[in-house]
Protein backbone atom coordinates (compact mmCIF):
# COMPACT_ATOMS: atom_id res chain seq x y z
CA UNK A 1 0.00 0.00 0.00
CA UNK A 2 1.32 3.46 -1.01
CA UNK A 3 0.26 6.73 0.58
CA UNK A 4 0.50 9.77 -1.70
CA UNK A 5 0.29 13.24 -0.14
CA UNK A 6 0.25 16.15 -2.56
CA UNK A 7 0.86 19.89 -2.51
CA UNK A 8 -1.68 22.56 -3.40
CA UNK A 9 -0.06 24.09 -6.47
CA UNK A 10 -0.66 21.37 -9.10
CA UNK A 11 -3.33 19.20 -7.50
CA UNK A 12 -4.28 17.10 -10.55
CA UNK A 13 -0.74 16.59 -11.84
CA UNK A 14 0.73 15.77 -8.44
CA UNK A 15 -2.02 13.24 -7.72
CA UNK A 16 -1.34 11.56 -11.07
CA UNK A 17 2.36 11.38 -10.15
CA UNK A 18 1.38 9.34 -7.07
CA UNK A 19 -1.47 7.22 -8.39
CA UNK A 20 -0.18 6.04 -11.78
CA UNK A 21 3.23 4.68 -10.69
CA UNK A 22 1.69 2.98 -7.65
CA UNK A 23 -0.85 1.15 -9.80
CA UNK A 24 1.81 0.28 -12.37
CA UNK A 25 3.87 -1.28 -9.58
CA UNK A 26 0.84 -3.31 -8.45
CA UNK A 27 0.29 -1.29 -5.29
CA UNK A 28 -3.05 0.03 -4.03
CA UNK A 29 -2.79 3.72 -3.18
CA UNK A 30 -4.37 6.15 -0.74
CA UNK A 31 -4.04 9.75 -1.89
CA UNK A 32 -4.49 12.77 0.37
CA UNK A 33 -4.71 16.09 -1.47
CA UNK A 34 -3.75 19.39 0.11
CA UNK A 35 -6.63 20.81 2.19
CA UNK A 36 -6.64 24.00 0.10
CA UNK A 37 -7.12 22.26 -3.28
CA UNK A 38 -8.89 18.87 -3.00
CA UNK A 39 -11.48 19.14 -5.78
CA UNK A 40 -9.37 18.18 -8.81
CA UNK A 41 -8.09 15.06 -7.04
CA UNK A 42 -11.60 14.08 -5.95
CA UNK A 43 -12.72 14.37 -9.57
CA UNK A 44 -9.76 12.31 -10.79
CA UNK A 45 -10.55 9.45 -8.42
CA UNK A 46 -14.25 9.62 -9.32
CA UNK A 47 -13.38 9.37 -13.03
CA UNK A 48 -11.05 6.41 -12.45
CA UNK A 49 -13.79 4.57 -10.60
CA UNK A 50 -16.63 5.54 -12.91
CA UNK A 51 -14.93 4.16 -16.03
CA UNK A 52 -13.90 0.98 -14.26
CA UNK A 53 -10.24 1.65 -14.90
CA UNK A 54 -9.26 0.19 -11.54
CA UNK A 55 -11.01 -1.67 -8.70
CA UNK A 56 -12.55 0.78 -6.24
CA UNK A 57 -10.31 -0.44 -3.43
CA UNK A 58 -7.16 0.12 -5.49
CA UNK A 59 -7.43 3.91 -5.39
CA UNK A 60 -8.75 5.53 -2.26
CA UNK A 61 -8.84 9.17 -1.21
CA UNK A 62 -9.08 10.90 2.12
CA UNK A 63 -9.19 14.62 2.82
CA UNK A 64 -8.09 16.43 5.92
CA UNK A 65 -5.34 18.33 7.65
CA UNK A 66 -2.01 17.38 9.16
CA UNK A 67 -3.59 15.01 11.70
CA UNK A 68 -5.05 12.91 8.90
CA UNK A 69 -1.69 12.84 7.17
CA UNK A 70 0.06 11.79 10.36
CA UNK A 71 -2.37 8.92 10.89
CA UNK A 72 -1.65 7.67 7.38
CA UNK A 73 2.15 7.84 7.48
CA UNK A 74 2.40 6.32 10.95
CA UNK A 75 0.34 3.27 10.00
CA UNK A 76 2.72 0.30 9.83
CA UNK A 77 0.60 -1.37 7.14
CA UNK A 78 1.85 1.26 4.68
CA UNK A 79 4.74 0.17 2.46
CA UNK A 80 5.81 3.58 1.12
CA UNK A 81 4.92 7.24 1.51
CA UNK A 82 5.28 9.64 -1.44
CA UNK A 83 5.03 13.30 -0.48
CA UNK A 84 5.25 16.57 -2.41
CA UNK A 85 5.46 19.73 -0.36
CA UNK A 86 7.67 21.83 1.87
CA UNK A 87 10.95 20.73 3.39
CA UNK A 88 9.65 21.21 6.94
CA UNK A 89 6.62 19.00 6.29
CA UNK A 90 8.79 16.43 4.51
CA UNK A 91 11.18 16.18 7.45
CA UNK A 92 8.25 15.63 9.81
CA UNK A 93 6.84 12.92 7.55
CA UNK A 94 10.20 11.15 7.36
CA UNK A 95 10.42 11.10 11.16
CA UNK A 96 6.84 9.99 11.70
CA UNK A 97 6.90 7.34 8.97
CA UNK A 98 10.19 5.68 9.99
CA UNK A 99 11.03 2.91 9.23
CA UNK A 100 8.59 3.05 6.29
CA UNK A 101 10.21 4.06 3.00
CA UNK A 102 9.59 7.67 1.96
CA UNK A 103 9.89 9.45 -1.39
CA UNK A 104 10.12 13.19 -0.73
CA UNK A 105 9.84 15.83 -3.45
CA UNK A 106 10.42 18.95 -1.39
CA UNK A 107 11.07 22.63 -1.85
CA UNK A 108 13.77 24.61 -3.57
CA UNK A 109 15.00 28.10 -4.40
CA UNK A 110 15.96 27.24 -7.95
CA UNK A 111 18.89 29.13 -9.42
CA UNK A 112 19.65 30.24 -12.97
CA UNK A 113 23.29 31.02 -13.74
CA UNK A 114 24.07 33.51 -16.52
CA UNK A 115 27.62 33.14 -17.83
CA UNK A 116 29.40 36.05 -19.49
CA UNK A 117 29.21 34.26 -22.85
CA UNK A 118 25.48 33.53 -22.60
CA UNK A 119 22.79 34.64 -25.00
CA UNK A 120 21.49 37.38 -22.70
CA UNK A 121 18.22 37.81 -24.59
CA UNK A 122 17.46 34.11 -24.18
CA UNK A 123 18.46 34.19 -20.50
CA UNK A 124 16.22 37.19 -19.79
CA UNK A 125 13.33 35.50 -21.61
CA UNK A 126 13.91 32.37 -19.52
CA UNK A 127 13.80 34.28 -16.25
CA UNK A 128 10.46 35.83 -17.19
CA UNK A 129 9.10 32.52 -18.47
CA UNK A 130 10.47 30.47 -15.59
CA UNK A 131 10.12 32.89 -12.73
CA UNK A 132 6.49 33.95 -12.88
CA UNK A 133 4.46 31.02 -14.17
CA UNK A 134 1.86 29.88 -11.62
CA UNK A 135 2.64 33.17 -9.82
CA UNK A 136 5.97 31.66 -8.78
CA UNK A 137 4.15 28.94 -6.82
CA UNK A 138 6.28 26.13 -8.21
CA UNK A 139 9.25 24.46 -6.58
CA UNK A 140 11.40 24.77 -9.72
CA UNK A 141 10.41 28.29 -10.74
CA UNK A 142 13.35 30.68 -11.13
CA UNK A 143 14.02 32.36 -7.78
CA UNK A 144 17.76 33.13 -7.75
CA UNK A 145 19.63 34.52 -10.76
CA UNK A 146 23.41 34.46 -10.47
CA UNK A 147 25.01 36.50 -13.25
CA UNK A 148 28.66 37.20 -14.04
CA UNK A 149 29.57 40.81 -13.25
CA UNK A 150 30.75 41.51 -16.80
CA UNK A 151 27.18 41.23 -18.14
CA UNK A 152 25.22 42.23 -15.06
CA UNK A 153 24.09 45.68 -16.24
CA UNK A 154 23.08 44.50 -19.72
CA UNK A 155 21.20 41.53 -18.31
CA UNK A 156 19.28 43.63 -15.78
CA UNK A 157 18.31 46.11 -18.50
CA UNK A 158 16.96 43.29 -20.65
CA UNK A 159 15.09 41.75 -17.74
CA UNK A 160 13.55 45.05 -16.60
CA UNK A 161 12.37 45.78 -20.15
CA UNK A 162 10.51 42.47 -20.26
CA UNK A 163 8.64 42.88 -17.00
CA UNK A 164 5.90 44.93 -18.61
CA UNK A 165 4.96 41.85 -20.63
CA UNK A 166 4.25 39.71 -17.55
CA UNK A 167 0.46 39.65 -17.53
CA UNK A 168 -1.27 39.97 -14.15
CA UNK A 169 -4.90 38.98 -13.96
CA UNK A 170 -7.43 36.17 -14.17
CA UNK A 171 -5.71 32.75 -13.81
CA UNK A 172 -8.27 31.22 -16.18
CA UNK A 173 -6.91 33.26 -19.10
CA UNK A 174 -4.03 31.61 -21.00
CA UNK A 175 -1.95 34.79 -21.18
CA UNK A 176 -1.97 35.34 -17.41
CA UNK A 177 1.26 34.55 -15.59
CA UNK A 178 0.62 36.16 -12.20
CA UNK A 179 -2.66 35.81 -10.32
CA UNK A 180 -3.70 35.68 -6.64
CA UNK A 181 -1.55 33.57 -4.33
CA UNK A 182 -3.10 30.62 -2.54
CA UNK A 183 -4.20 32.57 0.56
CA UNK A 184 -3.75 35.79 2.53
CA UNK A 185 -1.08 34.25 4.75
CA UNK A 186 1.09 33.48 1.72
CA UNK A 187 0.63 37.01 0.39
CA UNK A 188 1.62 38.59 3.69
CA UNK A 189 4.65 36.32 4.00
CA UNK A 190 5.96 37.13 0.51
CA UNK A 191 5.52 40.88 0.99
CA UNK A 192 7.22 40.66 4.38
CA UNK A 193 10.20 38.78 2.92
CA UNK A 194 10.60 41.39 0.17
CA UNK A 195 10.48 44.20 2.73
CA UNK A 196 13.07 42.44 4.89
CA UNK A 197 15.39 42.00 1.90
CA UNK A 198 15.17 45.69 0.99
CA UNK A 199 15.90 46.62 4.59
CA UNK A 200 18.99 44.36 4.43
CA UNK A 201 20.33 46.15 1.33
CA UNK A 202 18.56 44.61 -1.67
CA UNK A 203 17.41 46.97 -4.39
CA UNK A 204 13.95 46.89 -5.96
CA UNK A 205 14.14 46.82 -9.75
CA UNK A 206 10.40 46.29 -10.24
CA UNK A 207 7.41 45.72 -7.93
CA UNK A 208 5.83 44.85 -5.67
CA UNK A 209 2.85 47.13 -6.28
CA UNK A 210 -0.70 46.76 -4.98
CA UNK A 211 -2.83 44.78 -7.43
CA UNK A 212 -5.78 43.97 -5.21
CA UNK A 213 -6.52 41.10 -2.87
CA UNK A 214 -3.92 38.34 -2.84
CA UNK A 215 -2.16 39.51 -6.01
CA UNK A 216 1.50 40.58 -5.84
CA UNK A 217 2.83 42.20 -8.99
CA UNK A 218 5.95 40.62 -10.56
CA UNK A 219 8.99 41.64 -8.54
CA UNK A 220 12.72 41.74 -9.29
CA UNK A 221 15.24 42.32 -6.51
CA UNK A 222 18.90 43.07 -7.23
CA UNK A 223 21.98 42.76 -5.01
CA UNK A 224 20.22 40.44 -2.58
CA UNK A 225 22.53 39.42 0.30
CA UNK A 226 22.80 36.09 2.06
CA UNK A 227 20.84 35.70 5.27
CA UNK A 228 17.46 36.94 4.01
CA UNK A 229 14.53 34.65 3.31
CA UNK A 230 14.01 35.65 -0.33
CA UNK A 231 17.48 34.29 -1.11
CA UNK A 232 17.92 31.51 1.43
CA UNK A 233 14.43 29.98 1.48
CA UNK A 234 11.68 29.07 -0.97
CA UNK A 235 9.55 32.13 -1.58
CA UNK A 236 6.70 30.50 -3.57
CA UNK A 237 5.64 33.84 -5.01
CA UNK A 238 6.29 36.08 -8.05
CA UNK A 239 9.72 37.29 -6.90
CA UNK A 240 13.08 36.86 -8.67
CA UNK A 241 16.39 37.77 -6.98
CA UNK A 242 19.47 38.79 -8.98
CA UNK A 243 23.04 38.77 -7.73
CA UNK A 244 26.29 39.46 -9.58
CA UNK A 245 29.44 37.39 -9.05
CA UNK A 246 32.99 37.76 -10.29
CA UNK A 247 33.19 34.56 -12.30
CA UNK A 248 31.71 31.10 -12.81
CA UNK A 249 33.72 29.66 -9.93
CA UNK A 250 31.94 32.03 -7.56
CA UNK A 251 28.63 31.40 -9.32
CA UNK A 252 28.79 27.64 -8.70
CA UNK A 253 29.84 28.20 -5.08
CA UNK A 254 26.95 30.64 -4.59
CA UNK A 255 24.40 28.19 -5.95
CA UNK A 256 25.76 25.32 -3.84
CA UNK A 257 25.64 27.27 -0.57
CA UNK A 258 21.87 26.80 -0.52
CA UNK A 259 20.42 24.07 1.67
CA UNK A 260 18.27 23.14 -1.33
CA UNK A 261 19.20 21.27 -4.49
CA UNK A 262 16.30 20.42 -6.79
CA UNK A 263 16.91 21.95 -10.24
CA UNK A 264 19.35 24.59 -11.50
CA UNK A 265 19.96 25.95 -14.97
CA UNK A 266 22.98 27.50 -16.67
CA UNK A 267 23.00 29.75 -19.73
CA UNK A 268 26.24 29.57 -21.69
CA UNK A 269 27.61 29.08 -25.20
CA UNK A 270 30.45 26.92 -23.87
CA UNK A 271 30.16 23.14 -23.80
CA UNK A 272 33.01 23.09 -21.26
CA UNK A 273 30.99 25.34 -18.95
CA UNK A 274 27.94 23.14 -19.42
CA UNK A 275 29.82 20.00 -18.40
CA UNK A 276 31.48 21.80 -15.49
CA UNK A 277 28.04 22.83 -14.24
CA UNK A 278 26.69 19.30 -14.57
CA UNK A 279 29.65 17.95 -12.61
CA UNK A 280 29.84 20.55 -9.88
CA UNK A 281 26.35 21.87 -9.15
CA UNK A 282 24.65 20.10 -6.23
CA UNK A 283 21.18 19.49 -7.60
CA UNK A 284 18.96 16.68 -8.75
CA UNK A 285 18.78 18.21 -12.22
CA UNK A 286 21.01 20.57 -14.21
CA UNK A 287 19.44 22.19 -17.27
CA UNK A 288 21.57 24.01 -19.85
CA UNK A 289 20.08 26.96 -21.80
CA UNK A 290 16.53 26.38 -20.59
CA UNK A 291 14.55 27.17 -17.44
CA UNK A 292 15.13 25.00 -14.35
CA UNK A 293 11.42 24.21 -14.50
CA UNK A 294 11.90 22.11 -17.63
CA UNK A 295 10.67 18.62 -16.87
CA UNK A 296 9.27 15.62 -18.72
CA UNK A 297 7.76 12.57 -17.09
CA UNK A 298 10.18 10.14 -18.72
CA UNK A 299 12.99 11.81 -16.76
CA UNK A 300 14.03 11.11 -13.16
CA UNK A 301 12.85 14.04 -11.07
CA UNK A 302 13.90 14.81 -7.52
CA UNK A 303 16.43 16.63 -5.43
CA UNK A 304 19.31 16.43 -2.99
CA UNK A 305 19.91 18.03 0.41
CA UNK A 306 16.71 19.61 1.75
CA UNK A 307 15.01 19.22 -1.63
CA UNK A 308 14.22 15.61 -0.86
CA UNK A 309 15.05 12.00 -1.51
CA UNK A 310 13.95 9.54 -4.19
CA UNK A 311 12.86 10.15 -7.77
CA UNK A 312 9.58 10.63 -9.60
CA UNK A 313 8.78 9.96 -13.26
CA UNK A 314 6.86 6.73 -13.92
CA UNK A 315 9.77 4.31 -14.34
CA UNK A 316 11.70 5.77 -11.42
CA UNK A 317 8.68 6.05 -9.11
CA UNK A 318 7.78 2.42 -9.88
CA UNK A 319 11.26 1.46 -8.71
CA UNK A 320 10.71 3.48 -5.52
CA UNK A 321 7.48 1.55 -4.88
CA UNK A 322 9.06 -1.90 -5.20
CA UNK A 323 11.51 -3.85 -3.04
CA UNK A 324 14.48 -5.72 -4.45
CA UNK A 325 14.67 -9.13 -2.80
CA UNK A 326 17.19 -11.94 -3.12
CA UNK A 327 16.18 -15.59 -2.97
CA UNK A 328 18.67 -18.39 -2.34
CA UNK A 329 17.70 -22.06 -2.64
CA UNK A 330 19.99 -24.85 -1.64
CA UNK A 331 18.72 -28.08 -3.18
N, C-alpha and C positions, 0 to 999 in steps of 0.2 A: 504494500500500500504506500503510495506517494502522497504527501501533502504539498500543495502548491499555494503559496501566499503571494499575492501580487500587489504592486504599487498602484497609485491612482492615475498616473499620467497617461498610460496606454492600456486601459483596462482590457480591451478585447485581445489585443496582440499579446500582452503578457500572459493572459489566461491560456491562449493557444500554445504559447511556449512551454507551459506546464503540462497541459492536458495531452497534446499530441505525442510528445516523446514518451510519456508514461504509458499510454495505451500501446504505442509501438513496441515498448519493452515488455508488454504483457502485464502491466501493473494497473490495478484500479487506482483512482486518484480522487482525492478530496481537495477542491479548490476553495480558497477563501479570498474573495476580492477585497480591495481596500474599502473601508466604510464609506468613504466619500464618493466612490464611483462603482457601485455594485451592478448597475442595471445592464450594462453590455454583457457582463459575464453571466448573469442570470438568463439573458436571452440566448447566449451561446449554448448553455447547457440545455435549455428548453428545446432548441433546434436539434441538437444532437439526439435527444431522446425522442422527439416527435417524428423524426425520419427513420428511427430504428437503427441508427448508425452504430450504436453500442448498447449493451444491456444497461438498464437503468442503474443498477448497482455499481457499474464500472466507473461512472462519473457522477460524483456527488458534490454538492455545493452547500456551504454554510456561510452566513454573514455574521458580522459582529465585530467587536473591538479587540483590544489586545488580550483580554482575558480568554476570548474564544481561541485566538491564535495560540496562546500558551497551553491551553488544554489539548490542542491538536499536537503540537510539537513535543509535548512531554509524554504522550501516550506511547508506551513501549511496543505497541502493535505496529507502529509506523516504521517502514523500512528506510525512507529517505524524505527529507524536507527540502523543497526548492523554494527559495525566497528571493523576491526582487524588492528592494527598498533601501532605506538609509543604512549607513554603516552602524550607527548606534543600535538600531533594531536588529540588524543582522548579528551583531555580537551577542545580544541578549538571546536570540534564537539559538545560536551555536551553543551557548552555555546551557540553556534549558533543554535542548534536544539531546545533548550528549548522553550516551555514546552513539545515538542515531546519526547516520551520515547526513551532511547538509551540503547543499549547493547554493552559494550565496552570490547573487549579482547585486552589488552594493553601489554606493555613490562614487562620485568623482568630481574633480574640478579640471576637466579636460583642457589640455594645452595645445596650442598651435604655434609651431616655431617657424619664423620667417627668416630664412638665410639671406645674406647680402646679395646672392646671385638669383634670388627667387623672381618669378613673374609676380610683381607686386600687385598688378591689377587682379590676377587670379586669386592671390592670397587675400586681398581685401574683399573680393566677391565671396570667398569661402567663409570669411569671418561673419559677414552679414547673413549668408545662407545657413551657416552652422551655428551661429550664436543666438538667433532669435526665433527659430522655429519652435512651435509649441510654447511660445513665450519664455523660452529658456528652461522649461520644465522637463528636461531630458538629461539623463546622467552623462551622455557623451556630447552634449552641446558645447560649443566653444565658450570657455570661461576665461582662460588665461592665454594671452598672446605674448610670446617672447620673441622680440625682433632685434636683429643686429643693429647696433647704433648707426652704422653707416647709411642705413635706409630708413631709419626711424621716422624722420620728418616727412619723407615722401609717402611712406606707408600710412601714417596718421592722416595726412591730407586726403589720400584716396579713400580711407575708411570713413572719415567725416563727411565727405561728399556723397557717399552712398547711403547715409543714414536717413536721408529724406525719403528714400524709396522703401523703407521698412514700414509696411502698412499696419496700422493699429486699428482694430475694430472688431467686427462680429466674427467669432471663430468659425461660424458656419460658411463663411465666404472663402473661396479658395485662395484669394490673394492676401488674406490676412495672415500676418506672422505673429503679431503680438495682440493678445486679448487678456481678459481678466485672469488673474492667478486663481489658484484653487480655493482660497478662502482669505478672509481678512487678516488672519494671523500671519499667513505667508507674505502678504503685501506689507504689513508692518515690519516684519523681520527684514525683508529685502531693502526697504527704504532705510531702516536703521543701520544695516550693514554699509550701505552706500555713504550715509552721513558719517559713520565712524571712520571709513576709509579717507574721506575728504579731511576730516579733522586730523588724521594721522599724516597728511601730506599728499594724498592723491589729488589729481587734478581732473575736474569734470570736463570732458570734451563735448559730450551731448547728454541731455537728460539729467536726472529724471524730472519730468514735468507732470503736473496733475492731468489726468485723462479721465477721471471719473471712476468712482467705485473702486474695484480691485485692480484696475489697469495701471501699470507702470510703463511709461514711455521708454523706448529703447535707449539704453544708457551705455556710454563708453567712458571708462576711467583710465587715465594715463598715470604713469609713474607710481604705481601702487606698491607700497612697501610690504615686506613680510610682516607677519604678526597681526594682520587684520583679516576678518572673516571672509571678505570678498575674494581674497587671494588664497587663503589657507584652507577654506572649507568649500562645500558645495552650495552655491547660492540658489540654484533652482529658480531663477528669474531672468528677465531680459537685460542682463548686465554683462559686459565684456570688459576685462581688465588688460591693459597693455603695459608692458615693461620693456625697456631697452637693455641690452647686454653688449659687452664688448665684442664677443665672438661666439662661435658655435660651442666651444668648450664650456663657456659660462652658461650658454643656453641650455645645454643638456644637464648641467649640474643644477640649474634653477628648476627645471621640470622635475628632476628626480628628488628634490628636497621635499616634495609633497608627500603626505602620508597616503595619498591615493595613487592608483595606477591602473586605470581602466583602458582608455584609448588616448593616443596622442598623435598629432599629425605634424609633418614637416614639409615646408614648401622650399624647393631647391631645384636647380638645373643640374646638380652634380650627382652622378650615380654613387660616387665615393661618399658624399654626405648622406645620401639615402641609406647606404649599407651601414655607415657609422651610427646613424640614428636607430636603425633596427637592432643593432648589436648592443647599444649602450642605454637606450631609454628603458626605464623600468615600468613597463605597461603590458597589459594583456594583448594590446593591438597597436601596431605602428602603421600609420597610413601616410603615404607620400603623395603630395600634391592633390589632396582631397581633404574634405572635412573629417575630423575625428569621429563624427557621427555616421560615417559610411559603414554599412553593415548589411550582410546578406545571410540568410538562414542556413546556407550550406557551409558557412564559416564557423570555426570555434569562437565563441564570444564569452568573455569574462575578464576578470582583472587579477591584479596582485596587490599585496599590502592590504590597506583598508578598503580596497575596491572589491574584495571578495575572494572566493575560492570555488573551483569547479568551472565547467564550461557549458554554455547553452549552444543552440543549433541542433537540429534533430539527431544527427548521428552521435554527436558528442554528449547530448543530454541522455540519449538512450544508454550510452556507456556509463554515465553517472548513476542511472537507475538500475543497473545490474551489478552482480557480484561475481568476480572471477573466482572459481573454485577449482581445486585440484583433487583428482580422485586417483588413488593408488590401490591396485588389486594384486595381491599375491596369490597365485593359484595354488 
